[in-house]
Every structure is written in C-alpha cells, then in structure tokens.
C-alpha cells in the first residue's frame, strides 16, 4: 500500500491510500480531514447533499471517484480550472472538486509522504469498511 497527502488552504488535508497489483490500481481510499474531523465519518452530516446537482453527499461522491480511479486510472481524470471533472461519466457520480483528491492519489503513487500519514492509514481502512 502507498500513501499520499495533498493540502488545500480552503478544504484541508486530503489523504489517499492506494493499493496496486502488477502496476494497476486495485483499491483507493481517499478522505479529507478538516477541523479534526474525517469527512467520510461525517457521512450525510457533511451537508452538501441538499444542494448537490446529483443528490449525493461528499462521501458518496468520493466513493464513486475511488471506483472510477480503479477503472480508469487517476491520470484519466481531466479537470477544469476549478478542479471539477470534465468527463461525463465521472461528473455523473462526482461533481465535487476532484483535483485535490487526485493530487493525494498521485502523491501516493509517486511514493511521497509515506511517513506523514502512517498513523492515519489504519483509521482510513477502518472507515472504508464502516461505510
């Protein structure tokens, strides 16, 4: 497993854990930590579902993006200047800014930040199986 982080002044810390087999991504777990809280643990309390054009909260959109990365690869996600996806099949399940999410995954694949999130690794896997 490889781990990576990305940071946004506006949105906080993004953490990605990536599992590869034979050079292909087979599992991705992404979360965001802000104000000491995991966005995935907040689930529907995150609060964007009522204003989402696709009727999904943040954690649901991230779960869709995680699956999309496994199928298409992180480099296939093209974004506009605000970080929103341009691919129709990605937009259908994730209208959130995916640029920071992609950045954390790319950092994981590049081997960066391995020691920075060792403590969070188990927490993320635990969250993955609770959702």
PENOR-V455868 format. One record per run of one state. SS is the DSSP state (helix for helix, strand for strand, loop for the rest). FROM is the first residue (numbers start at 1). TO is the last residue. If there is no record, write none. Layout:
((SS FROM TO) (SS FROM TO))
//
This chain:
((loop 1 1) (strand 2 8) (loop 9 11) (strand 12 21) (loop 22 23) (strand 24 34) (loop 35 36) (strand 37 38) (helix 39 46) (loop 47 48) (helix 49 51) (loop 52 57) (helix 58 72) (loop 73 73) (helix 74 76) (loop 77 78) (strand 79 79) (loop 80 83) (strand 84 85) (loop 86 87) (helix 88 91) (loop 92 96) (strand 97 97) (loop 98 98) (helix 99 109) (loop 110 117) (helix 118 130) (loop 131 131))
//
